[in-house]
Structure formats: C-alpha cells, structure tokens
Amino acid sequence: MELLPNYVKFEDRAAVDLKPLFSAADGSQQLKLLLQLLSLNPNDRVSTKDALNDAYFTAAPLPT
C-alpha cells in the first residue's frame, strides 16, 4: 500500500465522544444508530435495511 502514488498514512486517533456534539439526541438509540452509520469499516457499518428497521424509527417520540 505504501508504494501507491498519493498514499497517505493517517495517525490513529481516539474516538470522539458524540454525546456533547449531538445534545438533542436525548437517548442512546440515536447515538447508537449514528455510530453504526458512521463506521469507516464497511464490514462493521449497518446496512440500509437494518438501519431503517432500527428501533429509533419506531420509538416515541417519532423522528421528524
């Protein structure tokens, strides 16, 4: 990989706590889904079907 043109090696960084950034997300369901959607590894990322079937979309109060 390092021999590829324009290869850039990124430093490992600690995860950012999203709770202070998304203070309107009052429950853990919203943040859990957000973290699954933002996963950089496609094998760990939630599928579209699973995301749409997440409890976030059916729990009260319903998303607007």
Residue frames as qw, qx, qy, qz and C-alpha x, y, z in Angstrom:
[[0.000, 0.885, 0.466, 0.000, 0.00, 0.00, 0.00],
 [0.323, -0.789, 0.050, 0.520, 2.73, 2.45, 0.91],
 [0.406, -0.144, 0.557, 0.709, 4.16, 2.21, -2.61],
 [0.269, 0.705, 0.623, 0.207, 0.95, 3.50, -4.18],
 [0.219, 0.322, 0.068, 0.919, 1.08, 7.06, -5.52],
 [0.318, -0.507, -0.037, -0.800, -0.52, 9.64, -3.23],
 [0.676, -0.354, -0.636, 0.115, -0.55, 7.18, -0.32],
 [0.153, -0.620, 0.298, -0.710, -1.14, 8.98, 2.97],
 [0.517, -0.193, -0.786, 0.279, -0.69, 7.25, 6.30],
 [0.385, -0.695, -0.092, -0.600, -3.09, 8.52, 8.95],
 [0.053, 0.292, -0.752, 0.589, -2.37, 8.55, 12.65],
 [0.399, -0.447, -0.800, -0.002, -4.54, 6.52, 14.99],
 [0.158, -0.357, 0.187, -0.901, -6.80, 8.80, 16.99],
 [0.083, 0.219, 0.844, -0.482, -9.06, 8.25, 19.95],
 [0.026, -0.579, -0.729, -0.363, -12.77, 8.23, 19.22],
 [0.093, -0.226, 0.114, -0.963, -14.63, 11.49, 19.75],
 [0.079, 0.391, 0.814, -0.422, -17.50, 11.44, 22.23],
 [0.012, -0.361, -0.555, -0.749, -20.51, 12.42, 20.11],
 [0.249, -0.660, -0.688, 0.171, -22.90, 13.00, 23.01],
 [0.171, -0.618, -0.168, 0.749, -21.80, 16.64, 23.63],
 [0.048, -0.151, 0.505, 0.849, -21.90, 17.35, 19.90],
 [0.358, -0.298, -0.675, -0.572, -25.41, 15.96, 19.48],
 [0.087, -0.008, 0.655, -0.750, -27.05, 17.17, 22.66],
 [0.627, 0.058, -0.056, -0.775, -30.52, 16.90, 21.07],
 [0.674, 0.054, -0.722, -0.147, -30.04, 13.13, 20.89],
 [0.485, -0.534, 0.357, -0.593, -31.63, 12.51, 24.25],
 [0.927, -0.180, 0.266, -0.194, -31.48, 8.73, 24.14],
 [0.436, -0.461, 0.708, 0.310, -28.87, 6.13, 23.40],
 [0.705, 0.422, 0.567, 0.059, -30.81, 4.84, 20.36],
 [0.402, 0.913, -0.001, -0.068, -29.97, 7.90, 18.28],
 [0.115, -0.805, 0.570, 0.113, -26.27, 7.84, 19.09],
 [0.657, -0.137, 0.736, 0.090, -26.05, 4.07, 18.60],
 [0.680, 0.603, 0.412, 0.063, -27.55, 4.33, 15.13],
 [0.221, 0.953, -0.196, -0.070, -25.35, 7.31, 14.27],
 [0.354, -0.628, 0.680, 0.135, -22.21, 5.43, 15.28],
 [0.706, 0.141, 0.685, 0.109, -23.27, 2.43, 13.20],
 [0.556, 0.795, 0.241, 0.018, -23.88, 4.66, 10.18],
 [0.097, 0.943, -0.319, -0.020, -20.54, 6.46, 10.55],
 [0.801, -0.340, 0.449, 0.202, -18.41, 3.33, 10.85],
 [0.194, 0.721, -0.509, -0.427, -15.47, 3.58, 8.45],
 [0.159, -0.190, 0.955, 0.162, -15.17, -0.19, 8.10],
 [0.566, 0.039, -0.386, -0.727, -17.85, -1.34, 5.64],
 [0.514, -0.094, -0.853, 0.001, -17.98, -4.74, 7.36],
 [0.186, -0.275, -0.684, 0.650, -18.96, -3.04, 10.64],
 [0.228, 0.058, -0.058, -0.970, -21.30, -0.45, 9.09],
 [0.476, 0.331, 0.690, -0.433, -25.03, -1.05, 9.45],
 [0.214, 0.256, 0.748, 0.574, -26.86, -1.98, 6.24],
 [0.249, -0.157, -0.181, -0.938, -29.57, 0.27, 4.85],
 [0.612, -0.344, -0.612, -0.363, -32.23, -2.32, 5.62],
 [0.579, -0.342, -0.605, 0.427, -31.05, -2.77, 9.21],
 [0.146, -0.030, -0.194, 0.970, -30.76, 0.99, 9.71],
 [0.390, -0.227, -0.293, -0.843, -34.33, 1.57, 8.54],
 [0.711, -0.363, -0.573, -0.184, -35.56, -1.23, 10.81],
 [0.333, 0.122, -0.586, 0.729, -33.76, 0.26, 13.83],
 [0.257, -0.618, -0.694, 0.265, -35.86, 0.94, 16.93],
 [0.152, -0.292, -0.063, 0.942, -35.07, 4.66, 16.56],
 [0.193, -0.074, -0.489, -0.847, -37.65, 4.93, 13.77],
 [0.483, -0.425, -0.690, -0.331, -40.46, 3.29, 15.75],
 [0.416, -0.378, -0.597, 0.572, -39.85, 4.53, 19.30],
 [0.088, -0.916, -0.322, -0.221, -41.75, 7.51, 20.67],
 [0.415, 0.723, 0.147, -0.532, -41.29, 10.33, 20.03],
 [0.788, 0.409, 0.374, 0.267, -41.12, 9.55, 16.34],
 [0.430, -0.245, 0.243, 0.834, -38.34, 11.28, 14.38],
 [0.339, 0.833, 0.297, -0.322, -39.35, 14.41, 12.45]]
